[in-house]
Amino acid sequence: MYKNNDGSDEDHILQNQFTAYLVTALRRTKVKHIRKKRYRQYEVPLDYLNEHDGLMILSDLLTKLPVIEQLENEKLVKILKTYNEQSVHIFIEKVIGDKSFVEIADTMGLSYNSVQMRYYRILKKLRKELDKNDKHF
Amino acid sequence: MTSTFRNLLERAKTGDPLAVTQLMDMYEPLIKSEAKINGEIDNDLLQELWATMFRCVQVFEK
């Protein structure tokens, strides 16, 4: 049996190294899986297209689009599209999806701090840009 | 029998089922916690994570 790993001998160091290696690989797999899943969400099933003979009702099409395409404020959309996709996703999940930082961090495979930081950063940038745009009109 | 981690890894690499089971028992809590999305285990992800672990065992060298 194993005694508690206190990192004191060579074998424990090896185990810690393997665990660290494994954790990194697992997190990468998780992020990849979540991205793939999110992408699949926006695909229109082939049988749906067949059923409707290629014709889709606009409202149906809209609900299948990523949230960003459903926003009505063109100015906001234009600005959001220039930002990093991941940050925009966080922003939308938080503001429109009303999700907590913990939930978003969990779904995206990021840390709580990183999600929070990206959210506040994009919020600050948006306020600045929208303010600047308003002055033009 | 004294079993070191190095020994366990070597045996798992050669496909010794006992060593593989031991490693799986050891890392099951980690794998299951990483397989959670929104607080629930995603079974597809769980399978992918197990596959990742087996790949890591094969690839890891020290």
N, CA and C atoms of all chains as a GROMACS GRO file, in nm:
protein
  597
    1MET      N    1   0.085  -0.120   0.000
    1MET     CA    2   0.000   0.000   0.000
    1MET      C    3   0.088   0.125   0.000
    2TYR      N    4   0.030   0.237  -0.036
    2TYR     CA    5   0.106   0.361  -0.043
    2TYR      C    6   0.092   0.442   0.086
    3LYS      N    7   0.202   0.499   0.128
    3LYS     CA    8   0.191   0.592   0.241
    3LYS      C    9   0.160   0.730   0.184
    4ASN      N   10   0.119   0.820   0.268
    4ASN     CA   11   0.083   0.952   0.220
    4ASN      C   12   0.197   1.015   0.141
    5ASN      N   13   0.160   1.080   0.030
    5ASN     CA   14   0.261   1.140  -0.055
    5ASN      C   15   0.300   1.278  -0.002
    6ASP      N   16   0.420   1.284   0.057
    6ASP     CA   17   0.465   1.415   0.107
    6ASP      C   18   0.575   1.473   0.017
    7GLY      N   19   0.595   1.409  -0.098
    7GLY     CA   20   0.695   1.458  -0.192
    7GLY      C   21   0.838   1.442  -0.142
    8SER      N   22   0.856   1.354  -0.041
    8SER     CA   23   0.989   1.345   0.020
    8SER      C   24   1.085   1.254  -0.056
    9ASP      N   25   1.033   1.145  -0.115
    9ASP     CA   26   1.130   1.062  -0.186
    9ASP      C   27   1.105   1.063  -0.338
   10GLU      N   28   1.197   0.998  -0.407
   10GLU     CA   29   1.197   1.003  -0.553
   10GLU      C   30   1.067   0.951  -0.613
   11ASP      N   31   1.014   0.847  -0.549
   11ASP     CA   32   0.893   0.787  -0.602
   11ASP      C   33   0.773   0.882  -0.590
   12HIS      N   34   0.770   0.954  -0.477
   12HIS     CA   35   0.661   1.050  -0.458
   12HIS      C   36   0.674   1.167  -0.556
   13ILE      N   37   0.796   1.206  -0.582
   13ILE     CA   38   0.818   1.315  -0.679
   13ILE      C   39   0.769   1.271  -0.817
   14LEU      N   40   0.801   1.146  -0.850
   14LEU     CA   41   0.757   1.092  -0.980
   14LEU      C   42   0.604   1.091  -0.988
   15GLN      N   43   0.541   1.048  -0.879
   15GLN     CA   44   0.395   1.043  -0.877
   15GLN      C   45   0.334   1.184  -0.893
   16ASN      N   46   0.395   1.281  -0.825
   16ASN     CA   47   0.346   1.419  -0.836
   16ASN      C   48   0.362   1.471  -0.978
   17GLN      N   49   0.474   1.434  -1.041
   17GLN     CA   50   0.497   1.479  -1.179
   17GLN      C   51   0.394   1.417  -1.272
   18PHE      N   52   0.368   1.288  -1.251
   18PHE     CA   53   0.269   1.222  -1.337
   18PHE      C   54   0.131   1.284  -1.316
   19THR      N   55   0.096   1.312  -1.189
   19THR     CA   56  -0.035   1.370  -1.160
   19THR      C   57  -0.049   1.507  -1.226
   20ALA      N   58   0.056   1.588  -1.218
   20ALA     CA   59   0.052   1.721  -1.278
   20ALA      C   60   0.034   1.710  -1.429
   21TYR      N   61   0.108   1.615  -1.489
   21TYR     CA   62   0.100   1.590  -1.634
   21TYR      C   63  -0.042   1.548  -1.672
   22LEU      N   64  -0.097   1.457  -1.590
   22LEU     CA   65  -0.231   1.406  -1.615
   22LEU      C   66  -0.336   1.517  -1.604
   23VAL      N   67  -0.325   1.599  -1.499
   23VAL     CA   68  -0.422   1.708  -1.478
   23VAL      C   69  -0.424   1.801  -1.599
   24THR      N   70  -0.306   1.837  -1.650
   24THR     CA   71  -0.299   1.924  -1.767
   24THR      C   72  -0.368   1.859  -1.887
   25ALA      N   73  -0.337   1.732  -1.909
   25ALA     CA   74  -0.397   1.661  -2.024
   25ALA      C   75  -0.548   1.652  -2.009
   26LEU      N   76  -0.595   1.625  -1.887
   26LEU     CA   77  -0.739   1.612  -1.863
   26LEU      C   78  -0.810   1.744  -1.890
   27ARG      N   79  -0.750   1.855  -1.843
   27ARG     CA   80  -0.813   1.986  -1.863
   27ARG      C   81  -0.821   2.021  -2.011
   28ARG      N   82  -0.717   1.986  -2.086
   28ARG     CA   83  -0.717   2.014  -2.230
   28ARG      C   84  -0.828   1.935  -2.298
   29THR      N   85  -0.840   1.807  -2.257
   29THR     CA   86  -0.946   1.723  -2.315
   29THR      C   87  -1.082   1.785  -2.284
   30LYS      N   88  -1.097   1.834  -2.161
   30LYS     CA   89  -1.225   1.892  -2.119
   30LYS      C   90  -1.259   2.016  -2.203
   31VAL      N   91  -1.162   2.104  -2.220
   31VAL     CA   92  -1.184   2.226  -2.298
   31VAL      C   93  -1.222   2.190  -2.442
   32LYS      N   94  -1.149   2.094  -2.500
   32LYS     CA   95  -1.177   2.051  -2.638
   32LYS      C   96  -1.319   1.996  -2.648
   33HIS      N   97  -1.355   1.913  -2.549
   33HIS     CA   98  -1.487   1.850  -2.548
   33HIS      C   99  -1.597   1.956  -2.541
   34ILE      N  100  -1.578   2.056  -2.455
   34ILE     CA  101  -1.678   2.161  -2.437
   34ILE      C  102  -1.692   2.244  -2.564
   35ARG      N  103  -1.580   2.274  -2.628
   35ARG     CA  104  -1.585   2.352  -2.753
   35ARG      C  105  -1.661   2.276  -2.860
   36LYS      N  106  -1.631   2.145  -2.871
   36LYS     CA  107  -1.694   2.060  -2.971
   36LYS      C  108  -1.845   2.056  -2.945
   37LYS      N  109  -1.882   2.045  -2.819
   37LYS     CA  110  -2.022   2.035  -2.779
   37LYS      C  111  -2.095   2.165  -2.811
   38ARG      N  112  -2.029   2.276  -2.784
   38ARG     CA  113  -2.090   2.406  -2.807
   38ARG      C  114  -2.113   2.426  -2.958
   39TYR      N  115  -2.017   2.380  -3.038
   39TYR     CA  116  -2.027   2.394  -3.182
   39TYR      C  117  -2.144   2.312  -3.235
   40ARG      N  118  -2.156   2.188  -3.182
   40ARG     CA  119  -2.264   2.097  -3.226
   40ARG      C  120  -2.401   2.156  -3.197
   41GLN      N  121  -2.411   2.232  -3.088
   41GLN     CA  122  -2.537   2.292  -3.045
   41GLN      C  123  -2.598   2.381  -3.154
   42TYR      N  124  -2.509   2.448  -3.230
   42TYR     CA  125  -2.558   2.542  -3.329
   42TYR      C  126  -2.584   2.480  -3.466
   43GLU      N  127  -2.553   2.354  -3.480
   43GLU     CA  128  -2.576   2.288  -3.609
   43GLU      C  129  -2.723   2.254  -3.624
   44VAL      N  130  -2.773   2.269  -3.745
   44VAL     CA  131  -2.912   2.232  -3.770
   44VAL      C  132  -2.914   2.086  -3.814
   45PRO      N  133  -2.993   2.000  -3.745
   45PRO     CA  134  -2.994   1.859  -3.782
   45PRO      C  135  -3.038   1.839  -3.927
   46LEU      N  136  -2.976   1.744  -3.994
   46LEU     CA  137  -3.004   1.720  -4.136
   46LEU      C  138  -3.149   1.679  -4.159
   47ASP      N  139  -3.204   1.596  -4.068
   47ASP     CA  140  -3.342   1.551  -4.090
   47ASP      C  141  -3.441   1.668  -4.076
   48TYR      N  142  -3.401   1.769  -3.998
   48TYR     CA  143  -3.487   1.886  -3.983
   48TYR      C  144  -3.497   1.958  -4.118
   49LEU      N  145  -3.383   1.968  -4.184
   49LEU     CA  146  -3.381   2.034  -4.315
   49LEU      C  147  -3.465   1.955  -4.416
   50ASN      N  148  -3.453   1.821  -4.413
   50ASN     CA  149  -3.529   1.738  -4.506
   50ASN      C  150  -3.678   1.755  -4.485
   51GLU      N  151  -3.717   1.756  -4.356
   51GLU     CA  152  -3.859   1.768  -4.322
   51GLU      C  153  -3.918   1.896  -4.378
   52HIS      N  154  -3.837   2.001  -4.374
   52HIS     CA  155  -3.890   2.131  -4.417
   52HIS      C  156  -3.852   2.165  -4.560
   53ASP      N  157  -3.810   2.064  -4.634
   53ASP     CA  158  -3.774   2.084  -4.775
   53ASP      C  159  -3.678   2.201  -4.795
   54GLY      N  160  -3.588   2.216  -4.704
   54GLY     CA  161  -3.488   2.322  -4.718
   54GLY      C  162  -3.540   2.460  -4.679
   55LEU      N  163  -3.669   2.471  -4.654
   55LEU     CA  164  -3.723   2.602  -4.615
   55LEU      C  165  -3.729   2.609  -4.463
   56MET      N  166  -3.677   2.716  -4.409
   56MET     CA  167  -3.681   2.729  -4.264
   56MET      C  168  -3.750   2.858  -4.225
   57ILE      N  169  -3.830   2.846  -4.121
   57ILE     CA  170  -3.899   2.965  -4.074
   57ILE      C  171  -3.795   3.052  -4.005
   58LEU      N  172  -3.801   3.181  -4.029
   58LEU     CA  173  -3.698   3.272  -3.980
   58LEU      C  174  -3.680   3.263  -3.828
   59SER      N  175  -3.791   3.255  -3.755
   59SER     CA  176  -3.780   3.252  -3.609
   59SER      C  177  -3.707   3.126  -3.562
   60ASP      N  178  -3.732   3.014  -3.635
   60ASP     CA  179  -3.663   2.889  -3.600
   60ASP      C  180  -3.514   2.902  -3.623
   61LEU      N  181  -3.483   2.967  -3.734
   61LEU     CA  182  -3.343   2.984  -3.771
   61LEU      C  183  -3.272   3.072  -3.668
   62LEU      N  184  -3.344   3.173  -3.624
   62LEU     CA  185  -3.286   3.266  -3.527
   62LEU      C  186  -3.251   3.197  -3.397
   63THR      N  187  -3.339   3.110  -3.347
   63THR     CA  188  -3.312   3.047  -3.218
   63THR      C  189  -3.194   2.952  -3.227
   64LYS      N  190  -3.159   2.910  -3.349
   64LYS     CA  191  -3.045   2.819  -3.363
   64LYS      C  192  -2.913   2.893  -3.378
   65LEU      N  193  -2.922   3.024  -3.394
   65LEU     CA  194  -2.800   3.101  -3.410
   65LEU      C  195  -2.733   3.126  -3.276
   66PRO      N  196  -2.601   3.146  -3.276
   66PRO     CA  197  -2.536   3.185  -3.151
   66PRO      C  198  -2.601   3.313  -3.099
   67VAL      N  199  -2.603   3.328  -2.966
   67VAL     CA  200  -2.674   3.441  -2.904
   67VAL      C  201  -2.632   3.575  -2.964
   68ILE      N  202  -2.504   3.586  -2.996
   68ILE     CA  203  -2.454   3.715  -3.046
   68ILE      C  204  -2.530   3.761  -3.172
   69GLU      N  205  -2.572   3.663  -3.257
   69GLU     CA  206  -2.643   3.698  -3.380
   69GLU      C  207  -2.787   3.740  -3.351
   70GLN      N  208  -2.834   3.707  -3.231
   70GLN     CA  209  -2.973   3.740  -3.197
   70GLN      C  210  -2.987   3.878  -3.134
   71LEU      N  211  -2.874   3.938  -3.100
   71LEU     CA  212  -2.879   4.070  -3.036
   71LEU      C  213  -2.930   4.174  -3.135
   72GLU      N  214  -3.008   4.267  -3.084
   72GLU     CA  215  -3.066   4.365  -3.177
   72GLU      C  216  -2.985   4.494  -3.187
   73ASN      N  217  -2.905   4.520  -3.085
   73ASN     CA  218  -2.825   4.641  -3.086
   73ASN      C  219  -2.703   4.624  -3.178
   74GLU      N  220  -2.716   4.676  -3.298
   74GLU     CA  221  -2.610   4.656  -3.399
   74GLU      C  222  -2.473   4.707  -3.356
   75LYS      N  223  -2.479   4.820  -3.286
   75LYS     CA  224  -2.355   4.882  -3.242
   75LYS      C  225  -2.280   4.788  -3.147
   76LEU      N  226  -2.358   4.733  -3.056
   76LEU     CA  227  -2.301   4.641  -2.957
   76LEU      C  228  -2.244   4.517  -3.025
   77VAL      N  229  -2.321   4.462  -3.120
   77VAL     CA  230  -2.276   4.342  -3.192
   77VAL      C  231  -2.145   4.371  -3.266
   78LYS      N  232  -2.142   4.487  -3.331
   78LYS     CA  233  -2.023   4.524  -3.408
   78LYS      C  234  -1.899   4.528  -3.317
   79ILE      N  235  -1.916   4.588  -3.200
   79ILE     CA  236  -1.803   4.598  -3.107
   79ILE      C  237  -1.767   4.460  -3.053
   80LEU      N  238  -1.870   4.383  -3.014
   80LEU     CA  239  -1.844   4.250  -2.956
   80LEU      C  240  -1.768   4.159  -3.053
   81LYS      N  241  -1.799   4.173  -3.182
   81LYS     CA  242  -1.734   4.086  -3.282
   81LYS      C  243  -1.585   4.111  -3.295
   82THR      N  244  -1.541   4.228  -3.250
   82THR     CA  245  -1.398   4.255  -3.260
   82THR      C  246  -1.322   4.200  -3.139
   83TYR      N  247  -1.395   4.153  -3.039
   83TYR     CA  248  -1.330   4.101  -2.918
   83TYR      C  249  -1.302   3.952  -2.930
   84ASN      N  250  -1.221   3.906  -2.836
   84ASN     CA  251  -1.187   3.765  -2.827
   84ASN      C  252  -1.314   3.682  -2.803
   85GLU      N  253  -1.330   3.577  -2.883
   85GLU     CA  254  -1.453   3.496  -2.881
   85GLU      C  255  -1.486   3.441  -2.742
   86GLN      N  256  -1.381   3.398  -2.672
   86GLN     CA  257  -1.401   3.339  -2.540
   86GLN      C  258  -1.454   3.443  -2.441
   87SER      N  259  -1.399   3.565  -2.447
   87SER     CA  260  -1.443   3.671  -2.357
   87SER      C  261  -1.587   3.709  -2.386
   88VAL      N  262  -1.623   3.713  -2.516
   88VAL     CA  263  -1.759   3.748  -2.553
   88VAL      C  264  -1.855   3.641  -2.500
   89HIS      N  265  -1.811   3.515  -2.510
   89HIS     CA  266  -1.894   3.405  -2.460
   89HIS      C  267  -1.920   3.423  -2.310
   90ILE      N  268  -1.818   3.457  -2.236
   90ILE     CA  269  -1.831   3.479  -2.092
   90ILE      C  270  -1.930   3.592  -2.067
   91PHE      N  271  -1.911   3.701  -2.141
   91PHE     CA  272  -1.996   3.820  -2.125
   91PHE      C  273  -2.144   3.784  -2.150
   92ILE      N  274  -2.169   3.711  -2.258
   92ILE     CA  275  -2.306   3.675  -2.294
   92ILE      C  276  -2.368   3.580  -2.191
   93GLU      N  277  -2.289   3.482  -2.150
   93GLU     CA  278  -2.339   3.386  -2.050
   93GLU      C  279  -2.376   3.458  -1.921
   94LYS      N  280  -2.296   3.557  -1.886
   94LYS     CA  281  -2.317   3.628  -1.761
   94LYS      C  282  -2.436   3.723  -1.770
   95VAL      N  283  -2.440   3.802  -1.877
   95VAL     CA  284  -2.543   3.906  -1.888
   95VAL      C  285  -2.676   3.849  -1.936
   96ILE      N  286  -2.672   3.769  -2.043
   96ILE     CA  287  -2.799   3.719  -2.098
   96ILE      C  288  -2.838   3.585  -2.033
   97GLY      N  289  -2.739   3.498  -2.019
   97GLY     CA  290  -2.768   3.367  -1.959
   97GLY      C  291  -2.787   3.374  -1.809
   98ASP      N  292  -2.750   3.487  -1.748
   98ASP     CA  293  -2.765   3.507  -1.604
   98ASP      C  294  -2.696   3.397  -1.524
   99LYS      N  295  -2.581   3.355  -1.572
   99LYS     CA  296  -2.508   3.247  -1.503
   99LYS      C  297  -2.406   3.306  -1.407
  100SER      N  298  -2.370   3.226  -1.306
  100SER     CA  299  -2.270   3.274  -1.211
  100SER      C  300  -2.130   3.248  -1.267
  101PHE      N  301  -2.032   3.317  -1.210
  101PHE     CA  302  -1.893   3.296  -1.256
  101PHE      C  303  -1.852   3.150  -1.238
  102VAL      N  304  -1.898   3.090  -1.129
  102VAL     CA  305  -1.861   2.951  -1.101
  102VAL      C  306  -1.914   2.860  -1.212
  103GLU      N  307  -2.041   2.882  -1.251
  103GLU     CA  308  -2.101   2.798  -1.357
  103GLU      C  309  -2.027   2.816  -1.489
  104ILE      N  310  -1.997   2.942  -1.522
  104ILE     CA  311  -1.928   2.969  -1.649
  104ILE      C  312  -1.789   2.906  -1.648
  105ALA      N  313  -1.719   2.923  -1.536
  105ALA     CA  314  -1.584   2.867  -1.525
  105ALA      C  315  -1.588   2.716  -1.544
  106ASP      N  316  -1.688   2.654  -1.484
  106ASP     CA  317  -1.704   2.509  -1.491
  106ASP      C  318  -1.729   2.464  -1.635
  107THR      N  319  -1.820   2.533  -1.704
  107THR     CA  320  -1.854   2.493  -1.841
  107THR      C  321  -1.737   2.515  -1.936
  108MET      N  322  -1.660   2.619  -1.913
  108MET     CA  323  -1.555   2.651  -2.009
  108MET      C  324  -1.420   2.591  -1.972
  109GLY      N  325  -1.414   2.527  -1.857
  109GLY     CA  326  -1.288   2.468  -1.816
  109GLY      C  327  -1.184   2.572  -1.778
  110LEU      N  328  -1.231   2.688  -1.732
  110LEU     CA  329  -1.138   2.794  -1.689
  110LEU      C  330  -1.148   2.810  -1.538
  111SER      N  331  -1.055   2.888  -1.481
  111SER     CA  332  -1.064   2.911  -1.338
  111SER      C  333  -1.159   3.027  -1.311
  112TYR      N  334  -1.210   3.030  -1.187
  112TYR     CA  335  -1.304   3.133  -1.146
  112TYR      C  336  -1.244   3.273  -1.168
  113ASN      N  337  -1.119   3.287  -1.124
  113ASN     CA  338  -1.053   3.418  -1.135
  113ASN      C  339  -1.038   3.464  -1.278
  114SER      N  340  -1.003   3.368  -1.365
  114SER     CA  341  -0.981   3.403  -1.504
  114SER      C  342  -1.112   3.449  -1.569
  115VAL      N  343  -1.224   3.381  -1.536
  115VAL     CA  344  -1.355   3.418  -1.592
  115VAL      C  345  -1.394   3.558  -1.542
  116GLN      N  346  -1.376   3.578  -1.412
  116GLN     CA  347  -1.413   3.706  -1.352
  116GLN      C  348  -1.332   3.821  -1.414
  117MET      N  349  -1.203   3.795  -1.429
  117MET     CA  350  -1.114   3.898  -1.482
  117MET      C  351  -1.153   3.934  -1.626
  118ARG      N  352  -1.177   3.828  -1.708
  118ARG     CA  353  -1.215   3.853  -1.848
  118ARG      C  354  -1.348   3.927  -1.856
  119TYR      N  355  -1.442   3.895  -1.769
  119TYR     CA  356  -1.574   3.960  -1.771
  119TYR      C  357  -1.560   4.110  -1.741
  120TYR      N  358  -1.488   4.142  -1.634
  120TYR     CA  359  -1.477   4.283  -1.597
  120TYR      C  360  -1.394   4.362  -1.698
  121ARG      N  361  -1.297   4.293  -1.759
  121ARG     CA  362  -1.215   4.359  -1.859
  121ARG      C  363  -1.299   4.397  -1.982
  122ILE      N  364  -1.383   4.301  -2.026
  122ILE     CA  365  -1.464   4.327  -2.145
  122ILE      C  366  -1.572   4.432  -2.113
  123LEU      N  367  -1.621   4.430  -1.990
  123LEU     CA  368  -1.723   4.526  -1.948
  123LEU      C  369  -1.666   4.668  -1.953
  124LYS      N  370  -1.544   4.679  -1.903
  124LYS     CA  371  -1.477   4.809  -1.900
  124LYS      C  372  -1.454   4.860  -2.042
  125LYS      N  373  -1.406   4.769  -2.129
  125LYS     CA  374  -1.378   4.804  -2.268
  125LYS      C  375  -1.507   4.846  -2.339
  126LEU      N  376  -1.613   4.768  -2.314
  126LEU     CA  377  -1.742   4.797  -2.379
  126LEU      C  378  -1.794   4.934  -2.340
  127ARG      N  379  -1.789   4.964  -2.211
  127ARG     CA  380  -1.838   5.093  -2.162
  127ARG      C  381  -1.764   5.206  -2.231
  128LYS      N  382  -1.633   5.187  -2.242
  128LYS     CA  383  -1.549   5.289  -2.303
  128LYS      C  384  -1.587   5.308  -2.450
  129GLU      N  385  -1.598   5.196  -2.522
  129GLU     CA  386  -1.629   5.200  -2.665
  129GLU      C  387  -1.768   5.257  -2.691
  130LEU      N  388  -1.866   5.212  -2.612
  130LEU     CA  389  -2.003   5.259  -2.634
  130LEU      C  390  -2.013   5.409  -2.606
  131ASP      N  391  -1.940   5.450  -2.506
  131ASP     CA  392  -1.935   5.591  -2.469
  131ASP      C  393  -1.878   5.674  -2.584
  132LYS      N  394  -1.768   5.621  -2.639
  132LYS     CA  395  -1.698   5.688  -2.747
  132LYS      C  396  -1.790   5.699  -2.869
  133ASN      N  397  -1.861   5.585  -2.899
  133ASN     CA  398  -1.952   5.582  -3.014
  133ASN      C  399  -2.066   5.683  -2.998
  134ASP      N  400  -2.117   5.693  -2.874
  134ASP     CA  401  -2.229   5.783  -2.850
  134ASP      C  402  -2.192   5.927  -2.882
  135LYS      N  403  -2.066   5.959  -2.856
  135LYS     CA  404  -2.023   6.098  -2.877
  135LYS      C  405  -2.021   6.136  -3.025
  136HIS      N  406  -2.013   6.031  -3.113
  136HIS     CA  407  -2.013   6.058  -3.256
  136HIS      C  408  -2.148   6.100  -3.308
  137PHE      N  409  -2.254   6.061  -3.235
  137PHE     CA  410  -2.388   6.089  -3.287
  137PHE      C  411  -2.447   6.217  -3.233
  138MET      N  412   0.447  -0.725  -0.037
  138MET     CA  413   0.518  -0.677  -0.156
  138MET      C  414   0.522  -0.524  -0.155
  139THR      N  415   0.641  -0.469  -0.174
  139THR     CA  416   0.647  -0.323  -0.180
  139THR      C  417   0.630  -0.280  -0.326
  140SER      N  418   0.532  -0.192  -0.348
  140SER     CA  419   0.503  -0.150  -0.483
  140SER      C  420   0.528   0.000  -0.494
  141THR      N  421   0.621   0.036  -0.580
  141THR     CA  422   0.647   0.178  -0.597
  141THR      C  423   0.564   0.230  -0.713
  142PHE      N  424   0.550   0.361  -0.719
  142PHE     CA  425   0.470   0.420  -0.826
  142PHE      C  426   0.534   0.394  -0.962
  143ARG      N  427   0.668   0.403  -0.963
  143ARG     CA  428   0.740   0.379  -1.088
  143ARG      C  429   0.709   0.238  -1.140
  144ASN      N  430   0.714   0.145  -1.046
  144ASN     CA  431   0.686   0.006  -1.079
  144ASN      C  432   0.542  -0.011  -1.133
  145LEU      N  433   0.451   0.057  -1.065
  145LEU     CA  434   0.310   0.051  -1.104
  145LEU      C  435   0.291   0.105  -1.246
  146LEU      N  436   0.355   0.219  -1.274
  146LEU     CA  437   0.346   0.279  -1.407
  146LEU      C  438   0.402   0.186  -1.515
  147GLU      N  439   0.518   0.127  -1.484
  147GLU     CA  440   0.583   0.037  -1.580
  147GLU      C  441   0.492  -0.080  -1.612
  148ARG      N  442   0.432  -0.135  -1.505
  148ARG     CA  443   0.345  -0.252  -1.525
  148ARG      C  444   0.220  -0.212  -1.605
  149ALA      N  445   0.166  -0.094  -1.574
  149ALA     CA  446   0.046  -0.048  -1.646
  149ALA      C  447   0.077  -0.026  -1.794
  150LYS      N  448   0.200   0.020  -1.821
  150LYS     CA  449   0.242   0.042  -1.959
  150LYS      C  450   0.243  -0.087  -2.039
  151THR      N  451   0.283  -0.196  -1.973
  151THR     CA  452   0.288  -0.324  -2.044
  151THR      C  453   0.151  -0.390  -2.050
  152GLY      N  454   0.053  -0.326  -1.986
  152GLY     CA  455  -0.085  -0.378  -1.997
  152GLY      C  456  -0.125  -0.471  -1.884
  153ASP      N  457  -0.049  -0.473  -1.774
  153ASP     CA  458  -0.085  -0.556  -1.660
  153ASP      C  459  -0.220  -0.508  -1.602
  154PRO      N  460  -0.325  -0.593  -1.611
  154PRO     CA  461  -0.459  -0.546  -1.570
  154PRO      C  462  -0.466  -0.502  -1.424
  155LEU      N  463  -0.387  -0.569  -1.338
  155LEU     CA  464  -0.391  -0.535  -1.195
  155LEU      C  465  -0.337  -0.392  -1.174
  156ALA      N  466  -0.227  -0.363  -1.244
  156ALA     CA  467  -0.167  -0.230  -1.230
  156ALA      C  468  -0.260  -0.123  -1.287
  157VAL      N  469  -0.324  -0.156  -1.400
  157VAL     CA  470  -0.415  -0.059  -1.462
  157VAL      C  471  -0.531  -0.031  -1.367
  158THR      N  472  -0.585  -0.138  -1.306
  158THR     CA  473  -0.696  -0.119  -1.212
  158THR      C  474  -0.653  -0.034  -1.094
  159GLN      N  475  -0.532  -0.061  -1.045
  159GLN     CA  476  -0.481   0.016  -0.930
  159GLN      C  477  -0.470   0.165  -0.964
  160LEU      N  478  -0.418   0.191  -1.084
  160LEU     CA  479  -0.406   0.331  -1.128
  160LEU      C  480  -0.543   0.395  -1.145
  161MET      N  481  -0.638   0.317  -1.199
  161MET     CA  482  -0.774   0.370  -1.218
  161MET      C  483  -0.838   0.405  -1.084
  162ASP      N  484  -0.816   0.316  -0.984
  162ASP     CA  485  -0.871   0.343  -0.850
  162ASP      C  486  -0.810   0.471  -0.793
  163MET      N  487  -0.680   0.484  -0.819
  163MET     CA  488  -0.606   0.597  -0.763
  163MET      C  489  -0.654   0.730  -0.821
  164TYR      N  490  -0.682   0.731  -0.953
  164TYR     CA  491  -0.716   0.858  -1.020
  164TYR      C  492  -0.866   0.878  -1.046
  165GLU      N  493  -0.946   0.780  -1.002
  165GLU     CA  494  -1.091   0.791  -1.027
  165GLU      C  495  -1.152   0.921  -0.973
  166PRO      N  496  -1.122   0.960  -0.847
  166PRO     CA  497  -1.182   1.085  -0.797
  166PRO      C  498  -1.145   1.207  -0.882
  167LEU      N  499  -1.019   1.212  -0.927
  167LEU     CA  500  -0.975   1.326  -1.010
  167LEU      C  501  -1.050   1.327  -1.143
  168ILE      N  502  -1.056   1.209  -1.207
  168ILE     CA  503  -1.122   1.199  -1.337
  168ILE      C  504  -1.270   1.238  -1.323
  169LYS      N  505  -1.335   1.187  -1.218
  169LYS     CA  506  -1.477   1.216  -1.201
  169LYS      C  507  -1.500   1.364  -1.173
  170SER      N  508  -1.411   1.426  -1.099
  170SER     CA  509  -1.433   1.568  -1.069
  170SER      C  510  -1.412   1.652  -1.195
  171GLU      N  511  -1.318   1.609  -1.282
  171GLU     CA  512  -1.296   1.683  -1.407
  171GLU      C  513  -1.408   1.658  -1.508
  172ALA      N  514  -1.480   1.546  -1.490
  172ALA     CA  515  -1.587   1.512  -1.586
  172ALA      C  516  -1.716   1.588  -1.559
  173LYS      N  517  -1.716   1.670  -1.453
  173LYS     CA  518  -1.839   1.743  -1.420
  173LYS      C  519  -1.852   1.871  -1.502
  174ILE      N  520  -1.972   1.889  -1.560
  174ILE     CA  521  -2.005   2.014  -1.628
  174ILE      C  522  -2.134   2.064  -1.563
  175ASN      N  523  -2.130   2.182  -1.513
  175ASN     CA  524  -2.244   2.238  -1.438
  175ASN      C  525  -2.285   2.148  -1.322
  176GLY      N  526  -2.186   2.091  -1.255
  176GLY     CA  527  -2.213   2.009  -1.137
  176GLY      C  528  -2.258   1.868  -1.164
  177GLU      N  529  -2.272   1.831  -1.293
  177GLU     CA  530  -2.315   1.695  -1.324
  177GLU      C  531  -2.212   1.625  -1.411
  178ILE      N  532  -2.198   1.493  -1.388
  178ILE     CA  533  -2.099   1.420  -1.468
  178ILE      C  534  -2.150   1.404  -1.611
  179ASP      N  535  -2.068   1.445  -1.707
  179ASP     CA  536  -2.100   1.428  -1.849
  179ASP      C  537  -2.035   1.297  -1.893
  180ASN      N  538  -2.119   1.197  -1.926
  180ASN     CA  539  -2.066   1.064  -1.953
  180ASN      C  540  -1.974   1.056  -2.074
  181ASP      N  541  -2.004   1.137  -2.176
  181ASP     CA  542  -1.916   1.138  -2.294
  181ASP      C  543  -1.777   1.189  -2.256
  182LEU      N  544  -1.780   1.297  -2.176
  182LEU     CA  545  -1.653   1.356  -2.133
  182LEU      C  546  -1.578   1.258  -2.043
  183LEU      N  547  -1.652   1.190  -1.956
  183LEU     CA  548  -1.590   1.092  -1.864
  183LEU      C  549  -1.512   0.988  -1.945
  184GLN      N  550  -1.574   0.938  -2.051
  184GLN     CA  551  -1.506   0.837  -2.134
  184GLN      C  552  -1.381   0.895  -2.199
  185GLU      N  553  -1.394   1.019  -2.249
  185GLU     CA  554  -1.277   1.081  -2.313
  185GLU      C  555  -1.164   1.099  -2.213
  186LEU      N  556  -1.201   1.134  -2.087
  186LEU     CA  557  -1.098   1.155  -1.984
  186LEU      C  558  -1.027   1.024  -1.948
  187TRP      N  559  -1.104   0.915  -1.942
  187TRP     CA  560  -1.039   0.786  -1.916
  187TRP      C  561  -0.941   0.754  -2.030
  188ALA      N  562  -0.985   0.778  -2.153
  188ALA     CA  563  -0.898   0.750  -2.268
  188ALA      C  564  -0.772   0.836  -2.259
  189THR      N  565  -0.789   0.963  -2.216
  189THR     CA  566  -0.673   1.052  -2.200
  189THR      C  567  -0.578   0.995  -2.096
  190MET      N  568  -0.635   0.943  -1.986
  190MET     CA  569  -0.548   0.890  -1.880
  190MET      C  570  -0.464   0.772  -1.932
  191PHE      N  571  -0.530   0.682  -2.009
  191PHE     CA  572  -0.455   0.567  -2.061
  191PHE      C  573  -0.345   0.611  -2.156
  192ARG      N  574  -0.377   0.716  -2.235
  192ARG     CA  575  -0.276   0.768  -2.327
  192ARG      C  576  -0.159   0.826  -2.249
  193CYS      N  577  -0.192   0.896  -2.140
  193CYS     CA  578  -0.086   0.956  -2.057
  193CYS      C  579   0.006   0.850  -1.998
  194VAL      N  580  -0.054   0.740  -1.953
  194VAL     CA  581   0.026   0.631  -1.895
  194VAL      C  582   0.125   0.580  -2.000
  195GLN      N  583   0.077   0.566  -2.125
  195GLN     CA  584   0.163   0.515  -2.231
  195GLN      C  585   0.274   0.613  -2.266
  196VAL      N  586   0.241   0.741  -2.266
  196VAL     CA  587   0.333   0.844  -2.317
  196VAL      C  588   0.432   0.894  -2.212
  197PHE      N  589   0.386   0.899  -2.085
  197PHE     CA  590   0.469   0.959  -1.980
  197PHE      C  591   0.602   0.885  -1.963
  198GLU      N  592   0.709   0.962  -1.963
  198GLU     CA  593   0.840   0.900  -1.943
  198GLU      C  594   0.923   0.980  -1.846
  199LYS      N  595   0.992   0.909  -1.760
  199LYS     CA  596   1.078   0.978  -1.664
  199LYS      C  597   1.202   0.896  -1.642
   0.00000   0.00000   0.00000
